[in-house]
Amino acid sequence: MAYVITQRCCNDASCVTECPVDCIRPRPEDPGFATAELLHIDPDTCIDCGACVEACPVGAIHAEEELPPGLERYADINAAYFRHHPLDLGITPVTSPVRISREQGPLRVAIVGTGPAACYAAEHLLGRGEVEVEMFDRLPAPWGLARYGVAPDHSETRGVTTMFASAFKRDAVRFHLNVEVGRDISHEELLAHAHAVIYAVGASGDRRLDIPGEDLPGSHSATEFVAWYNGHPDYADRRFDLSGERAVIVGNGNVALDIARVLTADPDTLAGTDIADYALDALRESNIREVLLLGRRGLTHAAYTGPEFLALGELPDVDVIIDPADLDGVEAILADPATDPTTHLKLTLVQEYSRRPGTGTNKRIVFRFRTSPYEVLGAERAEAIRLCRNEIRDTAAGSIAVPVAADEDLDTGLVLRAVGYRGAPMPDVPFDPDTGVIPNIAGRVVDSTGVPQPGVYVAGWIKRGARGVIGTNRGDAGETISAVVDDFRAGGLRTPTGDRDDLLALLTARCPNLVDRDGWNLIDSAERANGAESGRPRVKFTRTTDLLTAARRS
């Protein structure tokens, strides 16, 4: 019996180092790791020891004979990977990371952000010996996108936060929540109290379409909608028009698929998740029956991952519609032995969905490829969207989508753009507005001339752009922490003028509503208790005042 990695894989790679026979691929050092949609276990080499199961933070690994319903196909997906990439059991030498001794340390690091990238950075630091870690978040609750960006029906993915919470119980880590860097404490003040500052603030902004009517009421970013249904305090008062029968999502990445699932799911199913109560009430009253997803290029360039696309087909009472006209050339690609397993899976699923008979349900998710929005139409709010068909043309820089003509208007009162996230600048820190990241070299922040800024580092999406899944941040953070430790050991970081108690005194004086780790634990316990009353994992507090009230309870 072999073990199988399934849809919820976060690419954390904790399982890779635990496997005694080295049969999980790709590894972090392998060229394909950064772009892998999930990891795979070679069924011919697996010895059924279960070490990977214990290491997986999101419960994505199952015995082949015990695969849950809907995940049976992953046994073949894992095997197909190794038919295309035969397992090479050449052992790559593993070097132990350089540790900081008691005589050298402690190394004190301030991390701005508490999402996955920040948490992986803290985890790497804790493995380096004598360190003190100060973690900051402007919200009273930690975990960033792991709390406010993961779809509510993907609760297993949030399991990674349990791993972080366990690792951060030690005194070496302090939480400073409900503290905004740049408002409550400056960049320079952080540097005065720490050897290094790591910005792991993610990408809170979104990319625009730059089309007429984009700012009409009823046209929103996916960022807003996702934060709304996940109970983010900044978005709890937003309103979205669900009175029409069609919603249009511009984009076809995983975020677009998440939204499509939420809009078409049975509200009674969502009622068992931690979705915000106000969002659940709105979805119960929703009239939306069709969600249209637009992709500007063809099938082979679709941004969704194979696992998420496969899960879409398991939705009960929802038809997934693919126009057979979009399948030109698919057979030839599938017949080519050089086609990689990831592309093969996506195109196989496209074929299957296009051939499925309708279920008779009144809900459907429709994919349109080689189609772009031309204009959002309406007098005072979004009433329709004008679409244009694209041609795919090859250029020296690669294939591009070229609009041919606007040829179709579709009624809709809800348009959501899901075309990518982008970072926002931080006060007193270099920023590249063209790429939406803090400029850096291997995690070391540099100014506009390429000169490194001593003691300033980045990790996660603000470092590399909005790409990758939760676990991608683990290796990325490891690179940054290696830079921090190397610079510290080489004497390249200035000694702080204040210690961590001075920092706490400063924050306590300025931030009367400061939430520490104990305060967060009270919030967490209260949310879980509220959820237990109704059979849910938790019921989130969606107002800052309620979060702070819970944090003060004894």
C-alpha positions in Angstrom: 0.0 0.0 0.0 1.3 3.5 -0.9 0.4 6.9 0.4 -1.0 9.5 -1.9 -0.8 13.3 -1.8 -4.1 15.0 -2.7 -5.8 18.3 -3.5 -5.1 20.2 -0.2 -1.3 19.9 -0.7 0.2 23.3 0.4 3.7 22.6 -1.0 5.2 23.2 2.5 7.6 20.2 1.8 7.6 19.2 5.5 6.9 15.7 4.2 10.0 15.6 2.0 12.5 15.7 4.8 10.6 13.1 6.8 10.4 10.4 4.0 13.0 7.7 4.9 13.2 6.5 1.2 13.3 9.9 -0.5 10.3 9.2 -2.7 8.5 12.6 -2.7 8.9 15.0 -5.6 9.6 17.7 -6.4 12.0 18.5 -3.6 12.7 22.2 -2.7 16.1 21.9 -4.4 14.5 20.6 -7.6 14.0 23.0 -10.6 10.3 22.3 -10.7 9.5 22.9 -7.1 8.7 26.6 -7.3 6.0 26.1 -9.9 4.7 22.7 -8.8 0.9 22.6 -8.2 1.3 19.8 -5.6 3.9 17.2 -4.5 3.8 13.5 -5.4 4.7 10.2 -3.8 6.2 7.5 -6.0 3.9 4.4 -5.5 6.6 2.0 -6.4 9.1 3.3 -3.8 6.8 4.2 -0.9 7.2 1.8 2.0 4.0 2.7 3.8 5.7 4.0 6.9 3.3 7.0 7.3 6.0 9.5 8.3 4.7 11.9 5.6 1.2 11.7 7.0 2.4 12.9 10.4 4.5 15.7 8.9 1.7 17.1 6.6 0.3 20.3 8.2 -2.9 20.3 6.1 -4.0 16.6 6.1 -3.4 16.2 2.4 -1.8 12.7 2.5 -3.9 9.5 2.6 -3.3 5.8 2.2 -4.2 4.7 -1.3 -6.9 2.3 -0.1 -8.4 4.9 2.2 -8.7 7.9 -0.2 -11.8 9.9 0.7 -14.7 10.1 -1.9 -13.8 12.5 -4.7 -10.1 12.1 -4.2 -9.6 8.6 -5.7 -8.1 10.0 -8.8 -5.1 11.3 -7.0 -3.6 7.8 -6.9 -3.2 8.0 -10.7 -2.1 11.6 -10.6 0.8 10.7 -8.3 1.8 7.7 -10.4 1.5 9.8 -13.6 4.0 12.3 -12.3 6.7 9.6 -11.9 6.0 8.1 -15.4 6.9 11.5 -16.8 9.7 12.2 -14.2 11.3 8.8 -13.3 12.4 8.8 -9.7 16.1 9.5 -9.2 17.2 8.2 -5.9 20.5 10.0 -5.9 20.6 11.6 -2.5 21.3 15.3 -2.4 23.6 16.2 0.5 21.7 18.1 3.1 23.7 20.8 4.9 22.6 21.9 8.4 21.7 25.6 8.6 24.2 27.8 10.5 23.1 28.2 14.1 23.6 31.2 16.4 25.3 30.3 19.6 24.6 31.6 23.0 27.8 33.6 22.9 26.8 35.2 19.6 23.1 35.9 20.3 20.5 36.6 20.8 19.6 37.8 17.3 16.5 39.9 17.6 14.3 40.2 14.5 11.1 42.2 14.0 8.7 40.6 11.4 6.0 42.8 10.0 3.1 40.6 9.2 1.8 37.3 10.6 0.7 35.5 7.4 2.3 32.3 6.1 5.4 34.1 4.8 6.0 35.8 8.2 5.3 32.6 10.1 7.7 30.5 8.0 10.3 33.2 8.5 9.8 33.0 12.3 9.9 29.2 12.2 13.2 29.2 10.3 14.6 31.7 12.9 13.6 29.5 15.8 15.6 26.7 14.2 18.7 28.8 14.2 19.4 28.9 17.9 19.5 32.0 20.1 16.9 34.3 18.6 14.1 36.7 19.8 11.2 37.3 17.4 8.8 40.2 17.5 5.8 39.7 15.2 3.5 42.6 14.2 0.1 42.8 12.6 -2.2 45.7 12.2 -5.3 43.5 12.9 -6.1 42.0 16.3 -5.9 38.5 14.8 -2.9 36.8 13.2 -2.3 34.5 10.2 -3.1 36.9 7.3 -4.3 35.2 4.2 -4.4 31.9 5.9 -7.3 33.3 8.0 -8.8 35.9 5.6 -7.9 34.6 2.1 -8.4 30.8 2.1 -11.9 29.8 1.0 -14.2 28.7 3.9 -14.8 25.3 2.3 -11.1 24.7 2.3 -10.7 24.5 6.1 -8.0 21.8 5.9 -5.7 24.4 4.3 -6.0 26.6 7.3 -4.5 23.7 9.3 -1.1 25.2 8.7 -2.0 27.8 11.3 -2.2 25.1 14.0 1.4 24.2 13.2 2.4 27.8 13.6 0.5 28.3 16.8 2.3 25.2 18.3 5.7 26.4 17.3 5.2 29.9 18.7 4.3 28.9 22.2 7.8 29.6 23.4 8.9 32.9 24.9 11.3 33.5 22.0 8.2 34.7 20.0 6.1 37.7 20.9 2.9 38.8 19.2 2.2 42.6 18.9 -1.2 42.6 17.2 -3.5 45.6 16.5 -0.3 47.5 15.9 0.3 49.3 12.5 3.8 49.8 11.5 4.2 53.3 10.1 1.4 54.6 12.3 2.0 53.2 15.8 5.7 52.6 15.4 8.1 53.7 12.7 10.5 51.8 10.5 13.5 53.5 12.2 12.1 52.6 15.7 11.9 49.0 14.7 15.5 49.1 13.6 16.4 50.7 16.9 14.9 47.7 18.8 16.0 44.8 16.5 19.0 43.8 14.6 16.8 43.2 11.5 13.3 43.9 10.2 11.6 41.6 7.8 8.6 42.9 5.9 6.3 40.0 5.1 3.2 42.0 4.4 1.8 40.1 1.4 0.1 41.8 -1.5 -3.0 43.6 -0.3 -3.8 45.5 -3.5 -5.2 44.2 -6.7 -4.6 44.6 -10.4 -7.0 46.7 -12.4 -8.6 46.0 -15.8 -8.3 49.6 -17.0 -11.6 49.5 -18.9 -14.5 51.9 -19.0 -17.1 51.4 -16.2 -14.7 49.4 -14.0 -15.5 51.6 -11.0 -19.2 51.5 -11.3 -21.0 50.2 -8.2 -21.4 46.4 -8.7 -17.9 46.1 -10.1 -15.4 45.0 -7.5 -12.1 43.4 -6.9 -11.9 39.7 -5.9 -9.8 40.9 -3.0 -12.8 42.7 -1.5 -15.2 39.8 -2.1 -12.9 37.2 -0.6 -12.2 39.3 2.4 -15.9 40.0 2.9 -17.0 36.4 3.0 -14.0 35.5 5.2 -15.0 38.1 7.9 -12.1 40.6 7.5 -12.9 43.6 9.7 -12.1 46.1 7.0 -14.7 44.6 4.7 -17.5 43.6 7.0 -19.7 46.5 5.9 -19.3 45.9 2.2 -22.4 45.1 0.1 -22.5 43.0 -3.0 -25.5 42.8 -5.4 -26.5 39.2 -5.5 -30.0 40.0 -6.9 -29.2 39.1 -10.5 -28.9 35.7 -12.0 -25.4 36.1 -13.4 -22.1 37.0 -11.9 -19.0 37.6 -14.1 -15.5 36.9 -12.8 -12.7 38.2 -14.9 -9.8 35.7 -14.5 -9.7 32.0 -14.1 -7.1 31.4 -11.4 -7.7 29.6 -8.1 -9.2 32.7 -6.5 -11.7 32.9 -9.3 -12.6 29.3 -8.7 -12.9 29.8 -5.0 -15.4 32.6 -5.6 -17.4 30.6 -8.2 -17.7 27.8 -5.7 -18.9 30.1 -2.9 -21.5 31.7 -5.2 -22.9 28.4 -6.4 -22.6 26.3 -3.2 -25.5 25.1 -1.2 -25.7 27.6 1.7 -26.5 24.7 4.1 -23.1 23.3 3.2 -21.3 26.6 3.8 -23.1 26.8 7.1 -20.7 24.2 8.4 -17.7 26.3 7.7 -16.3 29.5 9.3 -17.8 31.8 6.6 -18.9 35.1 8.0 -22.5 35.0 9.2 -23.5 38.1 7.3 -22.1 36.6 4.1 -24.0 33.3 4.7 -27.2 35.3 5.2 -26.6 37.2 1.9 -25.9 33.9 0.0 -29.1 32.4 1.3 -30.9 35.2 -0.4 -28.8 35.2 -3.6 -30.5 34.8 -7.0 -27.2 34.0 -8.8 -27.6 30.9 -10.9 -24.7 31.3 -13.4 -21.1 32.3 -12.8 -19.1 33.1 -15.9 -15.3 33.0 -15.7 -13.3 34.8 -18.4 -9.8 33.9 -19.5 -8.1 36.1 -22.0 -6.0 33.3 -23.4 -6.6 29.7 -24.3 -7.0 26.5 -22.4 -3.3 25.8 -22.0 -2.7 29.2 -20.3 -5.5 28.8 -17.8 -4.3 30.0 -14.4 -6.1 27.6 -12.2 -4.3 24.5 -10.8 -5.3 21.0 -11.7 -6.4 20.0 -8.2 -8.7 23.0 -7.9 -10.1 22.4 -11.3 -10.7 18.8 -10.5 -12.5 19.7 -7.2 -14.8 22.0 -9.1 -16.3 19.0 -10.9 -17.3 17.4 -7.6 -19.7 20.2 -6.7 -23.1 18.8 -6.2 -26.0 20.2 -8.3 -23.7 22.5 -10.2 -22.9 22.1 -13.9 -19.4 23.0 -15.2 -19.7 24.2 -18.8 -16.9 24.3 -21.3 -17.6 25.3 -24.9 -16.4 22.5 -27.2 -15.3 25.2 -29.6 -12.5 26.0 -27.1 -11.0 22.5 -27.4 -9.3 23.0 -30.8 -5.9 21.3 -30.6 -6.5 19.6 -27.3 -6.4 16.1 -28.7 -3.0 16.6 -30.2 -1.5 18.0 -27.0 -2.9 15.1 -25.0 -1.4 12.6 -27.5 2.0 14.1 -27.3 4.2 12.1 -24.9 6.1 15.2 -24.0 3.1 16.9 -22.5 3.7 17.3 -18.8 1.3 15.7 -16.3 0.0 19.0 -15.0 -1.1 20.2 -18.4 -2.3 16.7 -19.3 -4.6 16.6 -16.2 -6.1 20.1 -16.9 -6.8 19.3 -20.5 -8.2 15.9 -19.7 -10.6 17.5 -17.3 -11.6 20.1 -19.9 -12.6 17.3 -22.2 -14.5 15.6 -19.6 -16.4 18.7 -18.5 -17.3 19.6 -22.1 -18.8 16.1 -22.7 -20.8 15.9 -19.5 -24.5 15.8 -19.9 -26.4 18.5 -17.9 -27.6 17.5 -14.5 -30.9 19.4 -14.8 -29.7 21.7 -12.0 -30.3 25.4 -12.2 -26.8 26.4 -11.2 -23.8 26.4 -13.5 -20.2 27.6 -13.7 -19.3 28.6 -17.3 -15.7 29.0 -18.6 -15.0 31.2 -21.6 -11.5 31.2 -23.0 -9.9 33.8 -25.4 -12.3 36.3 -24.1 -11.7 39.7 -22.4 -13.9 42.4 -20.9 -14.2 45.5 -23.0 -16.5 47.6 -20.9 -18.7 47.5 -17.8 -22.0 48.9 -18.9 -24.5 50.9 -16.8 -25.8 54.3 -16.0 -25.4 54.5 -12.2 -24.3 50.9 -11.5 -23.1 47.8 -13.4 -25.9 46.4 -15.5 -24.0 44.5 -18.2 -20.6 43.7 -19.4 -19.3 43.9 -23.0 -17.0 41.1 -24.1 -14.5 40.9 -26.9 -13.0 37.7 -28.5 -9.3 37.4 -28.6 -6.9 36.0 -31.1 -3.7 34.3 -29.8 -0.7 35.5 -31.7 2.9 34.3 -31.4 5.6 37.0 -30.9 9.2 37.1 -30.1 8.3 37.5 -26.5 5.8 34.6 -26.6 2.1 34.2 -27.3 -0.2 37.2 -26.6 -3.9 37.7 -26.6 -5.0 40.3 -29.1 -8.6 41.7 -28.9 -10.4 41.3 -32.3 -13.7 43.1 -31.7 -16.3 43.7 -28.9 -19.1 41.3 -30.0 -21.3 40.4 -27.1 -23.1 42.1 -24.2 -24.3 40.1 -21.2 -26.5 41.2 -18.4 -24.9 41.2 -15.0 -25.1 43.2 -11.8 -21.9 41.7 -10.3 -18.5 41.9 -11.9 -15.5 40.7 -10.0 -11.9 41.2 -11.3 -9.6 38.4 -10.2 -6.6 39.2 -12.3 -3.9 39.2 -9.6 -2.7 40.8 -6.4 0.0 43.5 -6.1 1.9 44.8 -3.1 1.5 48.2 -1.5 4.3 50.4 -0.3 5.4 50.6 3.4 6.5 53.9 5.0 10.2 54.6 4.7 10.9 51.4 2.8 11.9 51.2 -0.9 9.1 50.2 -3.3 8.9 49.4 -7.0 5.5 50.6 -8.2 5.9 48.9 -11.6 6.2 45.4 -10.1 4.4 46.0 -6.9 7.2 44.6 -4.7 9.9 45.8 -2.3 13.1 45.6 -4.4 15.5 43.0 -3.1 18.3 40.6 -3.8 17.7 37.2 -2.3 15.6 38.9 0.5 17.9 41.8 1.2 16.1 45.1 0.5 17.9 47.4 -1.9 17.2 51.0 -2.9 16.5 52.3 -6.5 20.2 52.1 -7.2 20.6 48.5 -6.0 22.4 49.4 -2.8 21.4 47.1 0.1 19.6 48.7 3.1 21.4 47.3 6.2 19.1 45.3 8.4 16.0 45.4 6.1 14.6 42.2 4.5 11.5 40.9 2.8 9.7 37.5 2.5 6.7 36.3 0.7 4.6 38.0 -2.0 6.0 41.5 -1.2 9.4 40.0 -2.1 8.7 37.9 -5.2 5.2 38.9 -6.4 1.8 37.3 -5.9 2.5 33.7 -7.0 2.7 30.3 -5.4 0.7 28.6 -2.7 1.0 28.8 1.1 3.9 26.3 1.3 5.9 28.1 -1.4 6.6 30.7 1.3 8.6 28.1 3.3 11.6 28.0 1.0 11.3 31.6 0.2 11.5 32.5 3.9 14.4 30.2 4.3 16.4 32.1 1.8 15.7 35.4 3.6 16.6 34.0 7.0 19.9 32.7 5.7 20.7 36.2 4.5 19.7 37.6 7.9 21.8 35.1 9.8 24.8 35.5 7.5 24.7 39.2 7.9 24.4 39.0 11.7 27.4 36.6 12.0 29.5 38.7 9.7 28.9 41.8 11.9 26.8 43.6 9.2 23.9 44.4 11.4 23.9 47.3 13.9 23.3 46.5 17.5 19.9 47.7 18.8 19.8 50.5 21.2 16.8 49.2 23.0 15.9 45.6 24.1 12.6 43.8 23.7 11.3 45.0 27.1 11.9 48.6 25.9 10.0 47.8 22.7 7.1 46.4 24.7 7.0 49.5 27.0 7.0 51.8 23.9 4.1 49.8 22.3 2.1 49.6 25.6 2.3 53.4 26.0 1.2 54.1 22.4 -1.2 51.2 21.8 -3.7 50.8 24.7 -5.5 48.1 22.6 -2.3 46.1 22.0 -3.1 42.3 21.7 -0.4 39.9 22.7 -0.3 36.1 22.3 -2.4 35.6 25.4 -5.0 38.0 24.0 -5.1 36.2 20.7 -5.5 32.8 22.5 -8.6 34.3 24.2 -10.0 35.4 20.8 -9.2 32.0 19.3 -10.9 30.1 22.2 -14.0 32.3 22.1 -14.4 31.9 18.3 -14.0 28.1 18.6 -16.5 27.9 21.5 -19.0 30.0 19.5 -18.6 27.6 16.5 -18.9 24.5 18.7 -22.4 25.6 19.6 -23.5 25.2 16.0 -21.2 22.5 14.8 -18.8 24.8 13.0 -15.0 25.0 13.3 -15.3 28.6 14.6 -17.5 31.7 14.3 -15.2 34.6 13.6 -15.5 38.0 15.2 -15.8 40.3 12.2 -15.6 43.7 14.0 -12.4 45.0 15.5 -14.3 46.1 18.7 -15.6 42.5 19.2 -12.1 41.1 18.7 -10.7 43.5 21.2 -13.4 42.7 23.7 -12.7 39.0 23.4 -8.9 39.6 23.9 -9.6 41.4 27.2 -11.7 38.6 28.7 -10.1 36.7 31.6 
